[in-house]
Amino acid sequence: WSTGSERVVPRFFDEAFIEQLSMDDGAVRLDRLNNGAPVLDSHNRFDLGSVIGVVVEGSARIENGRGVATIRFSEREDVEPIWRDVMGGIIRNISVGYRVHRFEIEKREGELDVWRAVDWEPMEVSAVAVAADPGAHVRSDADGRAPNECVLARQDGATEAADAAQPTEAGMPKDNKATAAGAAAEHIEAGQVENRAAQSQANEAGNQAPGETRAHNGDPAQGTQTGTAPASEPSAEQVRAEERKRVSDIYGLASRHDLPQSFAADLVERGVTLDAARAAILEKLAEEGDVAGRSSEPSVPAQARGDGSREVAYRDAMTNALMHRHDPAHVELRDDAREFMGLSMIEMARHALSRRMVDTRGMNKMDTAAEALGMRAVGYHSTSDFAAILANVANKTLRSAYERTPRTFTAWARQTSLTDFKPVNRTQLSGAPDLKKVAEDAEFTYGTMKDGKEVYQLATYGRIIAVTRQTLIDDDLDAFTRVPAAFGAAAADLESDIVYAILSANPNMGDGVALFHADHSNLAGSGTKVTEAALAAAYRAFGQQKGLEERLISILPQYIIVPPGSRSVEARKQLTATTPSSAGDVNPFAGRMQVVEEPRLIPSSGNDPWYLAADPNRIDTIEFAYLDGQQGVYTETRTGFEKDGVEIKARHDFTAKAIDHRGLYKN
């Protein structure tokens, strides 16, 4: 249940100190464990149902620097699954809840302080999903109980008592931040109080007039007072109270503006004043107000992220209102977005600026639009969310249009992803060699496997569009959303163009022969209609295909790909079930294939072609690929420089290549 390993403890804010649990003789109080301490499910101390076992009395001990004990599981039915997972090695992480009675604190220059628990008491042992310590997964026992006295012994020999000095666990819910800030303020070290008291005295001395001396504690040797009455020195308790308020206020401000607790912790640690902290927070908000690069996917709402981020929730609500206004048939208006309905875009921009404490009184529409879009229109940098909101709306409309644009090739072609832009070799291995009869006392002979390959690589396509101040002032939401939507549809159309161009262009394969060629046995000698005889000939061609090992392979067509028009009608008639009045009226191909209708296959002249494709999971046909992790259109945004507004760059990494001629046929 413990190895005494080091871990960084947040102590209500990031990187406060490193905690070590001493496993020396006499450092650990084992009485509680040896008297039958509970074994809990994930440190839940508030429910009897979470007790899954008990430490066997007298079994807790320290062996070779490790804390070990024997535990006995409950025989309750609800504990049975946990017991089985423990026995099966599924649940294997153990953690200990404890109380510290004495820390020895080591100061390290330029590094985190080390708090070594030299007198501590295990309270319970828990089975946990994820543990903090790689050896024993130590966990603190900090919340949900009355604080105990803990002695803090420092390197300089000073000692002090502190309430609830144990660290708390990481990942505290955001709702507890105010409580955490107050608790952090309660744990101000005595050395900090003394230093701030001395600093206060030094400041007071530095503020007196030249030549002026002041009496200290009524001692005439320290000089006599002139001018004003002596200012009383603050007591340690007064300084402590001031420091508590400073820490609490800084954490409160950071929490109110959804800034990370590590940022507040840095301000507290550097001892900045409350006024200086406010200025630093405003600067931080200004930095984060810029439109940062983002993927085409919108930010995850705060409710889903679980971090309570009001900034993301605000942006998401306003985005939803704009999306509903743009496309009410497909975007449902959420409750939190109703307050923005009826507002023009420039009014929304004023709302976003006011929320960031930017005074828009006296700004005309042009200045308001410029400030909302992140430009230096009025002498200071924008901290508005509105540029990010507009970029979010553009991203959503672009993505929506991309997904709604039909791409018929996805049914019969095979999708993959590539990790980079280097040429990729798609190797084709033949089947295993034929098995040969081995006579009695004869030796087995070696066979070989042949291979072939096709080479291709990703290509990048993209353009930049801009959301201008004029669009915002004119409240032209349609103009603003139509362009990204058109880009999204264009990206989907680009994919179809690339894939179907392979069928139409009939490029050479890796063997130097065209994809559809008599040598590949996948091309009809002359173009015909989709008839019973033509389909029979195509099926026969599939049946005669051989692999690299020159052995027949068992593949059949699953898709018939046709241009709209007569070929489409012919194909559907051949594949539709009928109720024949005679054997001659039976449709032998009914239900055997799926029809894929694609207008890109209409030729500029001559007969309309038609194609058959096998199941891409059975054999390679045409392979299309995206950059790994970026399927579809990827967008980045920035505040415009060439254009007055927000620029959105749409980038699409895509490619396609015919991999194996055996899975395709052309008439």
N, C-alpha and C positions, 0 to 999 in steps of 0.2 A: 503493500500500500504506500510505500514511499522509498525513494532512493536519495532524497535530499538534493536533487539536481537544481540548477539555477533556472529561473524564469523571469521575464520582464513583467512587472505588475503595473497595470494602468493607474491604480490608486485614484480613480475618478477622472483621470485625464491621461493622455498617452505618455508612455516612457517616463514614469516617475522614478522607479528604482528597480534594482535587481534583487530578488528575494532568494535566499538560500535557507534551506531547512537543515539544521545540524543533526547528524545521526550519531553524534558522540554519546558515549555512556553518560547518563544523567541529564541529557538535553531534552529527552522526550518523556513526558508523563504518560505512562501506559495504563494507569489505573482504570480509566473509563473503558478502554478496549477490553481489558482483562476482566472487567465486571459484566461483560456481555453487551457491548455497544451494538447499535443496529446496523444492518446492511441495507442500504437504500437504493432505490431506483433513481439515478441521476440527481442525487442530493436533495430530493424533495422531502423537506422536514415537516410539511404541513398537512400530510395526509397519511393516516394509518395504512391505507392500501399500498403506499409506496414502500413499506417495510417488506423486503423480500427475503430477509434472513437475519442472522445474528452472529456476532463474533463469539466463537467458542471460548468460554471462560478460561483464563490462564494461558491462552495460546499466543497472545501478542508478544512479540519480542524483537530485538534488534540483532541481526545476523550479518556480519561482514558489511556493515554500513547500509543495510537494507531493512526496512520494516516489514515483517511477515506476520501472518496470522492465519488460523484456520477458521473458516466460516461454515455455518450450517444453513441451508436454504429452507424456506417455509414450504410446507406441504400443501398450501392452498392451490386450487386449480388454476388461478390466474398467474401463479408464479411458475407453473410447470413449463410454459413455453420459454421463459427466461432461463430456467435451469437447463432445458434441452439445448438452447443456443450456447450456453456456457460450456456444457459438456462437448458440444460439437465444434467448439473453437470459433464460433461466430461472434459472440460477445466476449471480448478479452481485455477491454480497457478498464482499469480500476483506478479510482481516485479517492482521496481522503479529505474529509472536512475537518478543520482544526482551529484551534484558538492559540494565539501567541501571547505569552506572558512577558517575554523579554527579547528585545532586538538589540544586537550590537551593530552599530552603523559605521561603515567604512566609507570615507569620502575619497573619490577618485577624480583627479584633475582631468577635465575634459571628457569624462565618461559618466555613466549613470552611477549613483551611489549604490553600495551593496548593503542590504539589510539582512543580517544573518540571525535567524531565529535560534537562540541558544537555550530557550526554555519555552517549550510549546507542548500542546496537548491535543492528540487526535480525538475527535468527537464521534465520528462515524466513518464507515467505509461505504463507497458507492460503486455500483456498476454503471458505466457511462458509455455513450456512443463514441465520443471523441474526447480524449484527455489531453491536458496541457503538457504533461511531462512524458517524454518518450520512455522513461523507465517505469514510473509508477503513476504517472498522470495526476500529480498533486493538484488539488483544488482547495481554495480557501473556504472559510466558514465565516462570511462577513455580514450577510444580511439576515433579517428576520429574527433577531434575538437582541437581548439587552447587551450593551457594550461592557467589556471588562477592562480592568486596569492593565496597562501594558507599560513596561519600563523601556525607555529608549536610552541606550548607553552609547555615547559618542566617543570618537577617537581621542578627543581632548580631555576625556575623563568626566565630562559633564553628563549627568543623568537627569531624566525628567519622566513624568508619568503622562500617558496619553490615553484617552478613551478610544476604544474601538480601533486600535492601531493596525488591525489586520487589513491586508489589502482586499479589495473587492474583485470579483471576476470581471474579465473583459466582456464587452458586448452588452453593457447595461442599456435597458430600453431608454429611448430618448425622453420619455415622459419623466424619467427620474433625474434628468440632468440638473434641474434646479436643486433637488435634494442633494445630488452629488456635489454640486458647487458649494452648497452650504457645509456639507461634511468636509470637503477639502479645506475650506476656510477654518474649520474647527481644528484641523490637524496641522496648523502652522507650527513650524519648529521653533523652539525657544531661541535658537541662534538667530533666526530671521527677525524675531521680535526685538532682540537686543540690537541687531544691526540697524533696524529701522528706527529704533529709539535714538541710537547714536547719530544716525543720519539726520534725524529731526533736529537734534541739538546742533549739529554742524551747520545745517541750513539756517537755524536761528542766528548762530554766531555770524554766519556769512552775510546776513541781511542787516546787521547793525551799521550805523553810520561810521565813517572813518574817524578814528581817534576815540570812539566811544567804548567804554568798558562796562561790564555788567557784573554785579555780584552773583556768586554762585552759592546757593544754600546759606546765604548770610555770612560767608567767610570773607572778612575784610582783606585777607591776603590776595583774594582774587580780584581786587579792585573795587571801586565804588561806582554805584549806578549814576548815570547822568541822563538827562533827556526824559525818556519814558519809564514807566513802571516795569519792573522785571516780569517777563513772561514765564509762567509756570511750566516746568518741563513735563511732558506727557508721561504718565505712568505706563508701565509695561502692559497693564490691562487695557488702557486706552489705545495704545498702539496695536495691541492684539485685536481689539474691536474694529479699529480702522482697517486693519489688514483683512479681517474677515469680510468686511463690507466690500473692499476693493476686489477681492477674489470672487465673491458672490456676484457682484455687478458685472465683472468682466465675463464670467461664464454665462450670466443671463443675457448679456448683449450678443454674445456669440451664438447662443442657442436661438435667440429671437430671429437672427438673420441666417440661421441654418449654416453657420460656418463650423468646420470641424473642431472638435474639442482639443485636438493637438495645437491648433492655432491659438485658442484661449490659453492653453497651458504654457505656451511659449511666452505670451504676454505676462502671465502671472510670474513665471520663473525669472524673467528679466526685470521684474519689479517696476514696470511702467505704470504711470499714474492713470487714473480713470479717464481723464481727458485725452491723454496720449493714446490710450487703448481705443477710445471712440474714433480718433483720427485714423488709427491703423485699420480698424474694422471698415471704415468708409473706403480706404484705399483698396482693401481686399475685395470689397464689393465691386469697386470700379474695375478692378482687374478681371473679375469673373463676369462682368457685364458684357465683355466682348463676345462676339459670336465665335465660338470655338468650332474646330472641325468635328464632324459627327458622321455616323453612318446614316444610311437612308432610313433605318428603323428609328421611330421616335423614342424619346426617353421613356423608361419604364415609370409608370405612375408611382407616386410615393406609397400608396396603399399596398401595391404589389411588392415594392422594395422593402417595406417594413421599417424604413428609417425615419418616417414621419416628416419627410422633406416638404415643407410648405412651398418652397420655390418651384419644385418640379410639379407639385399638385396645381399651383397657380398657372404655370405655363400650359399644363395639360388641359386645364379647364378652358382657358382662352382659346387654345388650339381646337378643342372640340366645338366651341361656339362658332369659330370661323369655318371649320369643316362642315358643320351642319348647315350653315348658311350657304355654302358652296354646293353641297350635295345632300339635301334633306332626305331624299329617297333612300340613300344608303348609309347615312350617318345619323345615328340616334342622338338627340340632345340629352346630355347628362344633367343631373340636378345641379351639380356644382358649376355648370356652365351657363345656367339660365340668367345669372346676373349680367352677362355680357350681351345677351340678345337685345337687339334694338340699337346697340352702340355702333357708330360708324368706325372705320378702321383708325381714323385720326383720334377719335374719342378713346378707343382702346389704347392707343399709344400714350395719350395723356394719363390714363389710368395706370399703366405700367410705370411711367416715369414718376408719378406721384407716389406710388408704392415704394419706389427707391429713394424717396425723399428729395426728388428733383422738383424744384418749384417751377411750374410751367406758366405761372401768371405773367402776362406781358409777352409771351412767345406767340408769334404768328404761326400759321399752319406749316410754313416752310421750315422754320426753326424747330418746331416740335417734331416734324417728320425727320429732320436731319439728326436731332438728338436721339430720337427713338431708334433710328437705324445705326447709331453708333458713330456718328461723325461729330467733329468738334465745331458745332454750329454756334455755340454760345460761350465759348471760352473754356469749357471743361469737358472731360471725357464722359461719355454716357455710361450710366449704370442700369439702363433699361433692359428688361427681359424681352422687349417686343421684337428685336431683331431675331432672337432665337425662336420666338413664337412663329414669326413669319417663315423662317427657314424650316421650322417643323411642319407647318402647313404645306409648304412647297414639297418637302420630302414625302409627306403622306400622299399628296395628290399624284406625285410622280410614281410612287410605288404602287398606288392603287391602279393607276392606268396601266402600268407594266403588267400587273397580275391579271387584269381583266382582258387584256388583248390576247386573242386566241393564238396558240402555238400548237399546230396539229402534229408536229414532228415528235412531241414528247411521248406519244403512245408507242411508236415503233423504233425510235432511236434510243441509244443508251446514254444515260447521264453519268458523268464522273467529275472529279475535281483535280486540279493540278496545284502543286505547292509553289511553283515559280514559273518564270517565263522561258526556261531553257527548253530546247527541243526534247520531246518525249518519244521514246521508242515503245511502241505497243507490239510486244512480241507475241507471235502466234505459235503455239506448240502443237505438234501433231498429236494424234492419239497414241496410245501405247502400241508397240509393235504386235503383230499377230502372234498368238501363242502357237508353238509348234509341238507336234507329238514327239515325246522323248521315248525312244525304244529302251527295252530292258538293258541295263548296264551301260547305256549311252550317256554322254555328257550333255548338260544344258548349254545352249548356244546364246550368245549375246545379241540383243537387238538394239536399234538406235531410234531416236526421236528426232524428227526434222523440225526446223523452225523457220519462220518468216517474220518480217517486221514492217510496220508502217510508222512514219515519223511525222510529228506535227508539233505545234507550240501555240501558246496563248497569244492573242493580240489585244491591244487596248483601244477602245473607242470612247470618245467623250466630247462634250462641249460645255460652255459656260453660259448661264443665263443670269440676269440681274433683276432684283426687285428694287424699283426706283422710288424716289421720294414722290414723284408725280403719281405713281400708282396708289400710294398711300393717301395722298391728299385728295385724289379724285374718287377715293373709296371704290376703286375698280377691282373688287375681289375676283371677278370672273377673269379679267385680263391677267391677273396675277396667278391664278390657279390653272388657267388653260395652257400656259406655256410649259410648266412642269408636267402636266398631264400629257401633253403632246410629246415631250421628251421620253416619258415612261413608255408610251405606246411605240415610239420610234425604236426604243431599245429592244422591245419584244419583237417588233417587225424585223429588226436587224438580225436577230437570231434565226428567224424563219428564212430570211433571205440567204443567209450563209449555209444553212443546212440543205435547203431545196436547190441551191445552186450546184451542189455536189451531184444531185440526181440529174439535173439538166445539162451541166457542163461535161459530165462523164470523164473525170480526170484519170490520169494514169495512176496505177497502184504501185506498190513497192517493187513488183516484178516487172515493171515497165509496160504492162498491158493495161488498157483502159478498164475502168470499173465494170462496165457492161460490154462484153466482147464475146465473140464465138469461142475464143480460147478458154474463156471462163465459164462457158456453157450456161450463161444467164441472160442471153439476148435472143429474142425472137427474130427470125430471119427477115420477116416483113411485118409491118404494123397491121394489126387487125383490130376488130371490135372485141369487146369483152364477151366472148361467146363460150358456150360449153366446150367446144373443141379447143379454143385458145387456152382456157383455164386448164384443161386436161394436159395440154402440152407443157404448160408452165409447171404443173405439179410433177410431171414426169422429169422435167429438167432439175427440179429440186431433188427428186429421188435419186438422180444419177450423180449428184455432187459427191466428190471425194475429198477427204482431208489431205493434209500434207503427207500422210503415210500411204496415200493412194488406196485407201480403203473407203468404201461407201459410208457416208455419215447419215444419220437418221434425223433429217430436219424437214419441216413442212411449212408452207407460208401461213401466216396468221393475219396479215393486214394486206388489203388491196388499196393502193394509193392512186387516186385519180384526180384529174382536173374537173371542175364543174362543167356540166353540159351533158353531151350524149354519153361519154364514158361513165359518168356518175350514174346515169339512169340505167345503163347496161349492167353495171356492177351490182346495183341494188336489186335488179330483176333476177340476176343469177344467184344472189345470196338470200332471197326472200323465200320463206316456206310457202308452199302452195298446197291446194287440195286437188290432186290430179284425178281426172276421170279415166285415165288409162296409164299404163306403165310408161308410155312415151312422154307423158306430161310431167313426170317426176323431175324435180329440180335437184340434181345430185350434189350441188355445192351449197345448199341452203344451210345457213348458220355456221359455216366452216371458217369464215373470215370476217374481219371488221372492215368497214369502208372508212377510209380517210380521204376527205375531199379538200384539195388545196389549189387555190386559184393561181399560185405561182408556177404551176406546171402547164399552164396554157401556153403553147408555143406561138412564136411570132408567125409561123407559117407551117403548113404540112399537117399531118394527122396528129390528133391528140394522143400522147403516150399514156401508158398506165404501168404501174409497178406493183410487185409483190415483195413483202418483207417478212422474214421469219421473226419469231419471238426474240427480242434482244437479250433476254436472259438465257436463251438456249445457244445462240451464236451471235457473234459481233456483227452489227450492220454498220450504221454510222454512229460514231461516238461524239457527243458534244460535251464541252467542259467549261467550268468556271474556275476562277482563282479560289483556292481553298478558303472557306469562311466568308466569301463575298458573292454568294449566288444572287444574281440579279444586279440591279443598278446600285452603285455605291456613290454617295454624295458627300461633298465637303463644302463648308460655307465660310465666308469671311466678309468683313466689312469692305464695301467696294472702294476702289481707288480710281480705276478708269471710269467707273459708273458711280453716281451718287446713290448708293443704296447697299443692299446685301447681294453679293454674288454667290451663286450656287453652281458648283462644278459637278456635272454628272459624268461618272466614269464607269465603263462597263468592260470587264475582262472576259472574253469569250472566244471560243474556237470550236471547230467541228472537223471531223475527218472520217472518210470511209475506211473501215478497218479490215473487213473481210467480204469479198465479193460473193461468197457462198450463201450468204443470208439475204441477198437481193436479186431481183429479176426484173427485166424491162421488156415490154412489148412496144 
